[in-house]
Amino acid sequence: MGSIITIISILGSLTSIYAFIHSIKLKDSIRNMVAYGILLLTSVISGVCFYLYNQEIDAKIQFEKQKETVRLEAQNLLENIPSSIDYYNPGENEGLLLSTLALLEKNKDIFPETYEIYKLEVIQKIKKADKESDIFRKREQMEIAGNSAIRLLKSLAQ
């Protein structure tokens, strides 16, 4: 549909240019030349407006496609994790955190604030868990972090 409108706009603009040049050759009255000039100017302005409109629409479509890709990737990550986070070992939790971070980093142009906040949170939670000397406390810290990653993935998957 967009290409048909573009072709019609181009043909209208070319017709206007031809009519303007033709009016100059025939030395029509000033009133006709002004009318053709206005017609030409209107055609050029409409062509530019149409071009800018298409650029904006294309950008919105591209943005929506990127969001859909993120949604599908988040769903894929959610499908590949066990149903209960309690059975994770700390390495699996850390992998989930880093996978979620990688997803946000890859799409930080869509979610810049979410990426920055989550990045700081993940680093903080991993450092906090690494400081724990008790393996059960470390596991608990990583389970908490894994739960927050799952919640974020669920919100992205909607």
Secondary structure as a PSIPRED ss2 file (coil, helix, strand):
# PSIPRED VFORMAT (PSIPRED V4.0)

   1 M C   1.000  0.000  0.000
   2 G H   0.000  1.000  0.000
   3 S H   0.000  1.000  0.000
   4 I H   0.000  1.000  0.000
   5 I H   0.000  1.000  0.000
   6 T H   0.000  1.000  0.000
   7 I H   0.000  1.000  0.000
   8 I H   0.000  1.000  0.000
   9 S H   0.000  1.000  0.000
  10 I H   0.000  1.000  0.000
  11 L H   0.000  1.000  0.000
  12 G H   0.000  1.000  0.000
  13 S H   0.000  1.000  0.000
  14 L H   0.000  1.000  0.000
  15 T H   0.000  1.000  0.000
  16 S H   0.000  1.000  0.000
  17 I H   0.000  1.000  0.000
  18 Y H   0.000  1.000  0.000
  19 A H   0.000  1.000  0.000
  20 F H   0.000  1.000  0.000
  21 I H   0.000  1.000  0.000
  22 H H   0.000  1.000  0.000
  23 S H   0.000  1.000  0.000
  24 I H   0.000  1.000  0.000
  25 K H   0.000  1.000  0.000
  26 L C   1.000  0.000  0.000
  27 K C   1.000  0.000  0.000
  28 D C   1.000  0.000  0.000
  29 S C   1.000  0.000  0.000
  30 I H   0.000  1.000  0.000
  31 R H   0.000  1.000  0.000
  32 N H   0.000  1.000  0.000
  33 M H   0.000  1.000  0.000
  34 V H   0.000  1.000  0.000
  35 A H   0.000  1.000  0.000
  36 Y H   0.000  1.000  0.000
  37 G H   0.000  1.000  0.000
  38 I H   0.000  1.000  0.000
  39 L H   0.000  1.000  0.000
  40 L H   0.000  1.000  0.000
  41 L H   0.000  1.000  0.000
  42 T H   0.000  1.000  0.000
  43 S H   0.000  1.000  0.000
  44 V H   0.000  1.000  0.000
  45 I H   0.000  1.000  0.000
  46 S H   0.000  1.000  0.000
  47 G H   0.000  1.000  0.000
  48 V H   0.000  1.000  0.000
  49 C H   0.000  1.000  0.000
  50 F H   0.000  1.000  0.000
  51 Y H   0.000  1.000  0.000
  52 L H   0.000  1.000  0.000
  53 Y H   0.000  1.000  0.000
  54 N H   0.000  1.000  0.000
  55 Q H   0.000  1.000  0.000
  56 E H   0.000  1.000  0.000
  57 I H   0.000  1.000  0.000
  58 D H   0.000  1.000  0.000
  59 A H   0.000  1.000  0.000
  60 K H   0.000  1.000  0.000
  61 I H   0.000  1.000  0.000
  62 Q H   0.000  1.000  0.000
  63 F H   0.000  1.000  0.000
  64 E H   0.000  1.000  0.000
  65 K H   0.000  1.000  0.000
  66 Q H   0.000  1.000  0.000
  67 K H   0.000  1.000  0.000
  68 E H   0.000  1.000  0.000
  69 T H   0.000  1.000  0.000
  70 V H   0.000  1.000  0.000
  71 R H   0.000  1.000  0.000
  72 L H   0.000  1.000  0.000
  73 E H   0.000  1.000  0.000
  74 A H   0.000  1.000  0.000
  75 Q H   0.000  1.000  0.000
  76 N H   0.000  1.000  0.000
  77 L H   0.000  1.000  0.000
  78 L H   0.000  1.000  0.000
  79 E H   0.000  1.000  0.000
  80 N C   1.000  0.000  0.000
  81 I C   1.000  0.000  0.000
  82 P C   1.000  0.000  0.000
  83 S C   1.000  0.000  0.000
  84 S C   1.000  0.000  0.000
  85 I H   0.000  1.000  0.000
  86 D H   0.000  1.000  0.000
  87 Y H   0.000  1.000  0.000
  88 Y C   1.000  0.000  0.000
  89 N C   1.000  0.000  0.000
  90 P H   0.000  1.000  0.000
  91 G H   0.000  1.000  0.000
  92 E H   0.000  1.000  0.000
  93 N H   0.000  1.000  0.000
  94 E H   0.000  1.000  0.000
  95 G H   0.000  1.000  0.000
  96 L H   0.000  1.000  0.000
  97 L H   0.000  1.000  0.000
  98 L H   0.000  1.000  0.000
  99 S H   0.000  1.000  0.000
 100 T H   0.000  1.000  0.000
 101 L H   0.000  1.000  0.000
 102 A H   0.000  1.000  0.000
 103 L H   0.000  1.000  0.000
 104 L H   0.000  1.000  0.000
 105 E H   0.000  1.000  0.000
 106 K H   0.000  1.000  0.000
 107 N C   1.000  0.000  0.000
 108 K C   1.000  0.000  0.000
 109 D C   1.000  0.000  0.000
 110 I C   1.000  0.000  0.000
 111 F C   1.000  0.000  0.000
 112 P H   0.000  1.000  0.000
 113 E H   0.000  1.000  0.000
 114 T H   0.000  1.000  0.000
 115 Y H   0.000  1.000  0.000
 116 E H   0.000  1.000  0.000
 117 I H   0.000  1.000  0.000
 118 Y H   0.000  1.000  0.000
 119 K H   0.000  1.000  0.000
 120 L H   0.000  1.000  0.000
 121 E H   0.000  1.000  0.000
 122 V H   0.000  1.000  0.000
 123 I H   0.000  1.000  0.000
 124 Q H   0.000  1.000  0.000
 125 K H   0.000  1.000  0.000
 126 I H   0.000  1.000  0.000
 127 K H   0.000  1.000  0.000
 128 K H   0.000  1.000  0.000
 129 A H   0.000  1.000  0.000
 130 D H   0.000  1.000  0.000
 131 K H   0.000  1.000  0.000
 132 E C   1.000  0.000  0.000
 133 S C   1.000  0.000  0.000
 134 D C   1.000  0.000  0.000
 135 I H   0.000  1.000  0.000
 136 F H   0.000  1.000  0.000
 137 R H   0.000  1.000  0.000
 138 K H   0.000  1.000  0.000
 139 R H   0.000  1.000  0.000
 140 E H   0.000  1.000  0.000
 141 Q H   0.000  1.000  0.000
 142 M H   0.000  1.000  0.000
 143 E H   0.000  1.000  0.000
 144 I H   0.000  1.000  0.000
 145 A H   0.000  1.000  0.000
 146 G H   0.000  1.000  0.000
 147 N H   0.000  1.000  0.000
 148 S H   0.000  1.000  0.000
 149 A H   0.000  1.000  0.000
 150 I H   0.000  1.000  0.000
 151 R H   0.000  1.000  0.000
 152 L H   0.000  1.000  0.000
 153 L H   0.000  1.000  0.000
 154 K H   0.000  1.000  0.000
 155 S H   0.000  1.000  0.000
 156 L H   0.000  1.000  0.000
 157 A H   0.000  1.000  0.000
 158 Q C   1.000  0.000  0.000
